[in-house]
């Protein structure tokens, strides 16, 4: 609910099956991004609970003015620093504990950035120095670095050019993770096999992609007109 206690939504209940790919659609202002933040753990529900088998990887809609480096945004800064210290001769147990035998972290970083055509970006680059599209792709690169089982994407194609959007679509097609997307990109929404509609009435499941959802909405509206 808002600070004035008015509810944004209430009595919402739904599930995300393992390896399913679904979208949450609805009118602007209905709370789609807020719902993703709740699932990501960035907000706490006023009532009820959210249960997840693994911590989700969240790509937010707004990725600027973070005051962090690329490595910090990707949550690998400490590991990279520890590995560099070890390479330079450190025998500190703290460095080895931080690295946790993740000796491929630098190679995964380079591979992930190359996948998103960002090979020119260094780990210590300030994220705020990048363009909107580059910032989004940095967050998306984290999907390849961390290989999460549960992914939340809020308007991921907003700042991407056509080529980068195709990379995103291909990633989603090939991924075996559970994916929840909020987007206005119809091509992206049609990559997802389940659609949930969020409204003032609650949340409703439609058993298909966005095109199927639009067809069902037309049928419902025509039935009401009749």
C-alpha positions as protocol buffer text, in pm:
chain_id: "A"
residue {
  index: 1
  type: UNK
  ca { x: 0 y: 0 z: 0 }
}
residue {
  index: 2
  type: UNK
  ca { x: 98 y: 364 z: -38 }
}
residue {
  index: 3
  type: UNK
  ca { x: 218 y: 568 z: 262 }
}
residue {
  index: 4
  type: UNK
  ca { x: -136 y: 709 z: 294 }
}
residue {
  index: 5
  type: UNK
  ca { x: -254 y: 348 z: 348 }
}
residue {
  index: 6
  type: UNK
  ca { x: -444 y: 320 z: 17 }
}
residue {
  index: 7
  type: UNK
  ca { x: -391 y: -26 z: -129 }
}
residue {
  index: 8
  type: UNK
  ca { x: -205 y: -62 z: -456 }
}
residue {
  index: 9
  type: UNK
  ca { x: -327 y: -422 z: -465 }
}
residue {
  index: 10
  type: UNK
  ca { x: -445 y: -677 z: -209 }
}
residue {
  index: 11
  type: UNK
  ca { x: -519 y: -1050 z: -182 }
}
residue {
  index: 12
  type: UNK
  ca { x: -281 y: -1138 z: -465 }
}
residue {
  index: 13
  type: UNK
  ca { x: -197 y: -1506 z: -494 }
}
residue {
  index: 14
  type: UNK
  ca { x: -13 y: -1680 z: -777 }
}
residue {
  index: 15
  type: UNK
  ca { x: 271 y: -1923 z: -838 }
}
residue {
  index: 16
  type: UNK
  ca { x: 566 y: -1951 z: -1074 }
}
residue {
  index: 17
  type: UNK
  ca { x: 640 y: -2307 z: -1176 }
}
residue {
  index: 18
  type: UNK
  ca { x: 996 y: -2430 z: -1221 }
}
residue {
  index: 19
  type: UNK
  ca { x: 1138 y: -2343 z: -1565 }
}
residue {
  index: 20
  type: UNK
  ca { x: 820 y: -2154 z: -1660 }
}
residue {
  index: 21
  type: UNK
  ca { x: 835 y: -1825 z: -1851 }
}
residue {
  index: 22
  type: UNK
  ca { x: 557 y: -1581 z: -1779 }
}
residue {
  index: 23
  type: UNK
  ca { x: 464 y: -1215 z: -1812 }
}
residue {
  index: 24
  type: UNK
  ca { x: 269 y: -982 z: -1587 }
}
residue {
  index: 25
  type: UNK
  ca { x: 64 y: -732 z: -1786 }
}
residue {
  index: 26
  type: UNK
  ca { x: -185 y: -461 z: -1692 }
}
residue {
  index: 27
  type: UNK
  ca { x: -259 y: -93 z: -1711 }
}
residue {
  index: 28
  type: UNK
  ca { x: 10 y: 161 z: -1620 }
}
residue {
  index: 29
  type: UNK
  ca { x: 13 y: 234 z: -1247 }
}
residue {
  index: 30
  type: UNK
  ca { x: -154 y: -90 z: -1146 }
}
residue {
  index: 31
  type: UNK
  ca { x: 161 y: -207 z: -965 }
}
residue {
  index: 32
  type: UNK
  ca { x: 347 y: -443 z: -1199 }
}
residue {
  index: 33
  type: UNK
  ca { x: 694 y: -308 z: -1115 }
}
residue {
  index: 34
  type: UNK
  ca { x: 604 y: -300 z: -745 }
}
residue {
  index: 35
  type: UNK
  ca { x: 505 y: -666 z: -763 }
}
residue {
  index: 36
  type: UNK
  ca { x: 843 y: -752 z: -918 }
}
residue {
  index: 37
  type: UNK
  ca { x: 1020 y: -561 z: -639 }
}
residue {
  index: 38
  type: UNK
  ca { x: 823 y: -764 z: -386 }
}
residue {
  index: 39
  type: UNK
  ca { x: 929 y: -1089 z: -555 }
}
residue {
  index: 40
  type: UNK
  ca { x: 1289 y: -963 z: -565 }
}
residue {
  index: 41
  type: UNK
  ca { x: 1286 y: -890 z: -192 }
}
residue {
  index: 42
  type: UNK
  ca { x: 1343 y: -517 z: -242 }
}
residue {
  index: 43
  type: UNK
  ca { x: 1006 y: -444 z: -81 }
}
residue {
  index: 44
  type: UNK
  ca { x: 819 y: -630 z: 191 }
}
residue {
  index: 45
  type: UNK
  ca { x: 447 y: -708 z: 161 }
}
residue {
  index: 46
  type: UNK
  ca { x: 215 y: -531 z: 403 }
}
residue {
  index: 47
  type: UNK
  ca { x: 54 y: -869 z: 469 }
}
residue {
  index: 48
  type: UNK
  ca { x: 108 y: -1224 z: 355 }
}
residue {
  index: 49
  type: UNK
  ca { x: 426 y: -1396 z: 244 }
}
residue {
  index: 50
  type: UNK
  ca { x: 641 y: -1469 z: -59 }
}
residue {
  index: 51
  type: UNK
  ca { x: 807 y: -1809 z: -77 }
}
residue {
  index: 52
  type: UNK
  ca { x: 1086 y: -1888 z: -326 }
}
residue {
  index: 53
  type: UNK
  ca { x: 1309 y: -2193 z: -362 }
}
residue {
  index: 54
  type: UNK
  ca { x: 1602 y: -1972 z: -462 }
}
residue {
  index: 55
  type: UNK
  ca { x: 1688 y: -1603 z: -450 }
}
residue {
  index: 56
  type: UNK
  ca { x: 1584 y: -1435 z: -776 }
}
residue {
  index: 57
  type: UNK
  ca { x: 1815 y: -1234 z: -1000 }
}
residue {
  index: 58
  type: UNK
  ca { x: 1643 y: -900 z: -1061 }
}
residue {
  index: 59
  type: UNK
  ca { x: 1699 y: -667 z: -1357 }
}
residue {
  index: 60
  type: UNK
  ca { x: 1529 y: -338 z: -1263 }
}
residue {
  index: 61
  type: UNK
  ca { x: 1367 y: -96 z: -1503 }
}
residue {
  index: 62
  type: UNK
  ca { x: 1570 y: 202 z: -1381 }
}
residue {
  index: 63
  type: UNK
  ca { x: 1944 y: 127 z: -1379 }
}
residue {
  index: 64
  type: UNK
  ca { x: 2105 y: 471 z: -1352 }
}
residue {
  index: 65
  type: UNK
  ca { x: 2254 y: 690 z: -1078 }
}
residue {
  index: 66
  type: UNK
  ca { x: 2368 y: 393 z: -872 }
}
residue {
  index: 67
  type: UNK
  ca { x: 2711 y: 528 z: -776 }
}
residue {
  index: 68
  type: UNK
  ca { x: 2867 y: 184 z: -824 }
}
residue {
  index: 69
  type: UNK
  ca { x: 3118 y: 21 z: -1055 }
}
residue {
  index: 70
  type: UNK
  ca { x: 3017 y: -243 z: -1306 }
}
residue {
  index: 71
  type: UNK
  ca { x: 3173 y: -513 z: -1086 }
}
residue {
  index: 72
  type: UNK
  ca { x: 2977 y: -390 z: -784 }
}
residue {
  index: 73
  type: UNK
  ca { x: 2650 y: -389 z: -978 }
}
residue {
  index: 74
  type: UNK
  ca { x: 2725 y: -747 z: -1085 }
}
residue {
  index: 75
  type: UNK
  ca { x: 2809 y: -842 z: -723 }
}
residue {
  index: 76
  type: UNK
  ca { x: 3152 y: -975 z: -817 }
}
residue {
  index: 77
  type: UNK
  ca { x: 3377 y: -690 z: -701 }
}
residue {
  index: 78
  type: UNK
  ca { x: 3496 y: -862 z: -383 }
}
residue {
  index: 79
  type: UNK
  ca { x: 3579 y: -1185 z: -567 }
}
residue {
  index: 80
  type: UNK
  ca { x: 3773 y: -1006 z: -839 }
}
residue {
  index: 81
  type: UNK
  ca { x: 3973 y: -812 z: -579 }
}
residue {
  index: 82
  type: UNK
  ca { x: 4043 y: -1128 z: -381 }
}
residue {
  index: 83
  type: UNK
  ca { x: 4159 y: -1320 z: -689 }
}
residue {
  index: 84
  type: UNK
  ca { x: 4386 y: -1033 z: -793 }
}
residue {
  index: 85
  type: UNK
  ca { x: 4536 y: -1024 z: -442 }
}
residue {
  index: 86
  type: UNK
  ca { x: 4600 y: -1400 z: -452 }
}
residue {
  index: 87
  type: UNK
  ca { x: 4760 y: -1373 z: -797 }
}
residue {
  index: 88
  type: UNK
  ca { x: 4985 y: -1100 z: -657 }
}
residue {
  index: 89
  type: UNK
  ca { x: 5098 y: -1336 z: -381 }
}
residue {
  index: 90
  type: UNK
  ca { x: 4847 y: -1292 z: -98 }
}
residue {
  index: 91
  type: UNK
  ca { x: 4818 y: -1587 z: 139 }
}
residue {
  index: 92
  type: UNK
  ca { x: 4542 y: -1423 z: 343 }
}
residue {
  index: 93
  type: UNK
  ca { x: 4271 y: -1670 z: 440 }
}
residue {
  index: 94
  type: UNK
  ca { x: 4019 y: -1389 z: 403 }
}
residue {
  index: 95
  type: UNK
  ca { x: 4103 y: -1356 z: 34 }
}
residue {
  index: 96
  type: UNK
  ca { x: 4067 y: -1730 z: -21 }
}
residue {
  index: 97
  type: UNK
  ca { x: 3737 y: -1734 z: 171 }
}
residue {
  index: 98
  type: UNK
  ca { x: 3605 y: -1446 z: -37 }
}
residue {
  index: 99
  type: UNK
  ca { x: 3703 y: -1610 z: -366 }
}
residue {
  index: 100
  type: UNK
  ca { x: 3556 y: -1942 z: -246 }
}
residue {
  index: 101
  type: UNK
  ca { x: 3741 y: -2136 z: -518 }
}
residue {
  index: 102
  type: UNK
  ca { x: 3556 y: -1940 z: -787 }
}
residue {
  index: 103
  type: UNK
  ca { x: 3863 y: -1924 z: -1011 }
}
residue {
  index: 104
  type: UNK
  ca { x: 3656 y: -1877 z: -1329 }
}
residue {
  index: 105
  type: UNK
  ca { x: 3487 y: -1555 z: -1213 }
}
residue {
  index: 106
  type: UNK
  ca { x: 3702 y: -1328 z: -1432 }
}
residue {
  index: 107
  type: UNK
  ca { x: 3658 y: -1551 z: -1737 }
}
residue {
  index: 108
  type: UNK
  ca { x: 3280 y: -1563 z: -1682 }
}
residue {
  index: 109
  type: UNK
  ca { x: 3275 y: -1184 z: -1656 }
}
residue {
  index: 110
  type: UNK
  ca { x: 3460 y: -1146 z: -1985 }
}
residue {
  index: 111
  type: UNK
  ca { x: 3243 y: -1406 z: -2158 }
}
residue {
  index: 112
  type: UNK
  ca { x: 2919 y: -1251 z: -2030 }
}
residue {
  index: 113
  type: UNK
  ca { x: 3018 y: -899 z: -2134 }
}
residue {
  index: 114
  type: UNK
  ca { x: 3123 y: -1027 z: -2477 }
}
residue {
  index: 115
  type: UNK
  ca { x: 2786 y: -1202 z: -2517 }
}
residue {
  index: 116
  type: UNK
  ca { x: 2613 y: -867 z: -2468 }
}
residue {
  index: 117
  type: UNK
  ca { x: 2867 y: -689 z: -2693 }
}
residue {
  index: 118
  type: UNK
  ca { x: 3025 y: -500 z: -2402 }
}
residue {
  index: 119
  type: UNK
  ca { x: 3382 y: -629 z: -2423 }
}
residue {
  index: 120
  type: UNK
  ca { x: 3512 y: -272 z: -2400 }
}
residue {
  index: 121
  type: UNK
  ca { x: 3373 y: -221 z: -2049 }
}
residue {
  index: 122
  type: UNK
  ca { x: 3607 y: -283 z: -1756 }
}
residue {
  index: 123
  type: UNK
  ca { x: 3494 y: -405 z: -1411 }
}
residue {
  index: 124
  type: UNK
  ca { x: 3594 y: -75 z: -1247 }
}
residue {
  index: 125
  type: UNK
  ca { x: 3395 y: 138 z: -1493 }
}
residue {
  index: 126
  type: UNK
  ca { x: 3132 y: 350 z: -1311 }
}
residue {
  index: 127
  type: UNK
  ca { x: 2790 y: 222 z: -1415 }
}
residue {
  index: 128
  type: UNK
  ca { x: 2660 y: 580 z: -1430 }
}
residue {
  index: 129
  type: UNK
  ca { x: 2910 y: 659 z: -1709 }
}
residue {
  index: 130
  type: UNK
  ca { x: 2736 y: 413 z: -1942 }
}
residue {
  index: 131
  type: UNK
  ca { x: 2440 y: 471 z: -2172 }
}
residue {
  index: 132
  type: UNK
  ca { x: 2096 y: 343 z: -2079 }
}
residue {
  index: 133
  type: UNK
  ca { x: 2131 y: 47 z: -2311 }
}
residue {
  index: 134
  type: UNK
  ca { x: 2477 y: -40 z: -2180 }
}
residue {
  index: 135
  type: UNK
  ca { x: 2357 y: -26 z: -1820 }
}
residue {
  index: 136
  type: UNK
  ca { x: 2070 y: -261 z: -1899 }
}
residue {
  index: 137
  type: UNK
  ca { x: 2306 y: -502 z: -2075 }
}
residue {
  index: 138
  type: UNK
  ca { x: 2542 y: -499 z: -1776 }
}
residue {
  index: 139
  type: UNK
  ca { x: 2256 y: -616 z: -1555 }
}
residue {
  index: 140
  type: UNK
  ca { x: 2161 y: -877 z: -1815 }
}
residue {
  index: 141
  type: UNK
  ca { x: 2525 y: -997 z: -1825 }
}
residue {
  index: 142
  type: UNK
  ca { x: 2480 y: -1100 z: -1463 }
}
residue {
  index: 143
  type: UNK
  ca { x: 2244 y: -1372 z: -1583 }
}
residue {
  index: 144
  type: UNK
  ca { x: 2536 y: -1549 z: -1751 }
}
residue {
  index: 145
  type: UNK
  ca { x: 2776 y: -1487 z: -1463 }
}
residue {
  index: 146
  type: UNK
  ca { x: 2551 y: -1616 z: -1186 }
}
residue {
  index: 147
  type: UNK
  ca { x: 2322 y: -1857 z: -1384 }
}
residue {
  index: 148
  type: UNK
  ca { x: 2024 y: -1803 z: -1149 }
}
residue {
  index: 149
  type: UNK
  ca { x: 1730 y: -2042 z: -1137 }
}
residue {
  index: 150
  type: UNK
  ca { x: 1479 y: -1757 z: -1098 }
}
residue {
  index: 151
  type: UNK
  ca { x: 1490 y: -1436 z: -1307 }
}
residue {
  index: 152
  type: UNK
  ca { x: 1286 y: -1115 z: -1278 }
}
residue {
  index: 153
  type: UNK
  ca { x: 1300 y: -871 z: -1572 }
}
residue {
  index: 154
  type: UNK
  ca { x: 1137 y: -527 z: -1557 }
}
residue {
  index: 155
  type: UNK
  ca { x: 1113 y: -367 z: -1904 }
}
residue {
  index: 156
  type: UNK
  ca { x: 1446 y: -530 z: -2008 }
}
residue {
  index: 157
  type: UNK
  ca { x: 1425 y: -425 z: -2373 }
}
residue {
  index: 158
  type: UNK
  ca { x: 1342 y: -57 z: -2312 }
}
residue {
  index: 159
  type: UNK
  ca { x: 1685 y: 89 z: -2393 }
}
residue {
  index: 160
  type: UNK
  ca { x: 1812 y: -186 z: -2622 }
}
residue {
  index: 161
  type: UNK
  ca { x: 1875 y: -147 z: -2994 }
}
residue {
  index: 162
  type: UNK
  ca { x: 1732 y: -400 z: -3240 }
}
residue {
  index: 163
  type: UNK
  ca { x: 2040 y: -627 z: -3236 }
}
residue {
  index: 164
  type: UNK
  ca { x: 2049 y: -635 z: -2854 }
}
residue {
  index: 165
  type: UNK
  ca { x: 1678 y: -712 z: -2840 }
}
residue {
  index: 166
  type: UNK
  ca { x: 1738 y: -1015 z: -3062 }
}
residue {
  index: 167
  type: UNK
  ca { x: 2010 y: -1132 z: -2821 }
}
residue {
  index: 168
  type: UNK
  ca { x: 1763 y: -1093 z: -2533 }
}
residue {
  index: 169
  type: UNK
  ca { x: 1490 y: -1287 z: -2714 }
}
residue {
  index: 170
  type: UNK
  ca { x: 1737 y: -1565 z: -2796 }
}
residue {
  index: 171
  type: UNK
  ca { x: 1856 y: -1581 z: -2435 }
}
residue {
  index: 172
  type: UNK
  ca { x: 1499 y: -1618 z: -2308 }
}
residue {
  index: 173
  type: UNK
  ca { x: 1423 y: -1890 z: -2562 }
}
residue {
  index: 174
  type: UNK
  ca { x: 1728 y: -2092 z: -2457 }
}
residue {
  index: 175
  type: UNK
  ca { x: 1712 y: -2032 z: -2082 }
}
residue {
  index: 176
  type: UNK
  ca { x: 1598 y: -2310 z: -1848 }
}
residue {
  index: 177
  type: UNK
  ca { x: 1541 y: -2068 z: -1559 }
}
residue {
  index: 178
  type: UNK
  ca { x: 1203 y: -1958 z: -1426 }
}
residue {
  index: 179
  type: UNK
  ca { x: 1146 y: -1613 z: -1577 }
}
residue {
  index: 180
  type: UNK
  ca { x: 896 y: -1341 z: -1485 }
}
residue {
  index: 181
  type: UNK
  ca { x: 879 y: -1039 z: -1717 }
}
residue {
  index: 182
  type: UNK
  ca { x: 708 y: -701 z: -1704 }
}
residue {
  index: 183
  type: UNK
  ca { x: 727 y: -534 z: -2044 }
}
residue {
  index: 184
  type: UNK
  ca { x: 543 y: -342 z: -2314 }
}
residue {
  index: 185
  type: UNK
  ca { x: 749 y: -516 z: -2584 }
}
residue {
  index: 186
  type: UNK
  ca { x: 497 y: -737 z: -2762 }
}
residue {
  index: 187
  type: UNK
  ca { x: 764 y: -941 z: -2942 }
}
residue {
  index: 188
  type: UNK
  ca { x: 922 y: -1019 z: -2605 }
}
residue {
  index: 189
  type: UNK
  ca { x: 587 y: -1099 z: -2443 }
}
residue {
  index: 190
  type: UNK
  ca { x: 513 y: -1349 z: -2718 }
}
residue {
  index: 191
  type: UNK
  ca { x: 828 y: -1542 z: -2618 }
}
residue {
  index: 192
  type: UNK
  ca { x: 662 y: -1625 z: -2285 }
}
residue {
  index: 193
  type: UNK
  ca { x: 418 y: -1912 z: -2252 }
}
residue {
  index: 194
  type: UNK
  ca { x: 200 y: -1777 z: -1970 }
}
residue {
  index: 195
  type: UNK
  ca { x: 40 y: -1438 z: -1909 }
}
residue {
  index: 196
  type: UNK
  ca { x: -91 y: -1297 z: -1581 }
}
residue {
  index: 197
  type: UNK
  ca { x: -304 y: -983 z: -1585 }
}
residue {
  index: 198
  type: UNK
  ca { x: -276 y: -756 z: -1281 }
}
residue {
  index: 199
  type: UNK
  ca { x: -570 y: -519 z: -1221 }
}
residue {
  index: 200
  type: UNK
  ca { x: -767 y: -353 z: -942 }
}
residue {
  index: 201
  type: UNK
  ca { x: -961 y: -679 z: -919 }
}
residue {
  index: 202
  type: UNK
  ca { x: -651 y: -889 z: -846 }
}
residue {
  index: 203
  type: UNK
  ca { x: -443 y: -1114 z: -1069 }
}
residue {
  index: 204
  type: UNK
  ca { x: -579 y: -1346 z: -1338 }
}
residue {
  index: 205
  type: UNK
  ca { x: -405 y: -1629 z: -1522 }
}
residue {
  index: 206
  type: UNK
  ca { x: -422 y: -1667 z: -1899 }
}
residue {
  index: 207
  type: UNK
  ca { x: -271 y: -1989 z: -2031 }
}
residue {
  index: 208
  type: UNK
  ca { x: -77 y: -1855 z: -2325 }
}
residue {
  index: 209
  type: UNK
  ca { x: 150 y: -1583 z: -2461 }
}
residue {
  index: 210
  type: UNK
  ca { x: 54 y: -1219 z: -2511 }
}
residue {
  index: 211
  type: UNK
  ca { x: -117 y: -1275 z: -2846 }
}
residue {
  index: 212
  type: UNK
  ca { x: -329 y: -1548 z: -2686 }
}
residue {
  index: 213
  type: UNK
  ca { x: -407 y: -1311 z: -2397 }
}
residue {
  index: 214
  type: UNK
  ca { x: -528 y: -1038 z: -2639 }
}
residue {
  index: 215
  type: UNK
  ca { x: -751 y: -1291 z: -2818 }
}
residue {
  index: 216
  type: UNK
  ca { x: -904 y: -1401 z: -2486 }
}
residue {
  index: 217
  type: UNK
  ca { x: -960 y: -1041 z: -2378 }
}
residue {
  index: 218
  type: UNK
  ca { x: -1144 y: -972 z: -2705 }
}
residue {
  index: 219
  type: UNK
  ca { x: -1364 y: -1277 z: -2649 }
}
residue {
  index: 220
  type: UNK
  ca { x: -1442 y: -1163 z: -2293 }
}
residue {
  index: 221
  type: UNK
  ca { x: -1524 y: -808 z: -2402 }
}
residue {
  index: 222
  type: UNK
  ca { x: -1744 y: -928 z: -2691 }
}
residue {
  index: 223
  type: UNK
  ca { x: -1930 y: -1157 z: -2453 }
}
residue {
  index: 224
  type: UNK
  ca { x: -1997 y: -861 z: -2221 }
}
residue {
  index: 225
  type: UNK
  ca { x: -2120 y: -652 z: -2517 }
}
residue {
  index: 226
  type: UNK
  ca { x: -2362 y: -928 z: -2613 }
}
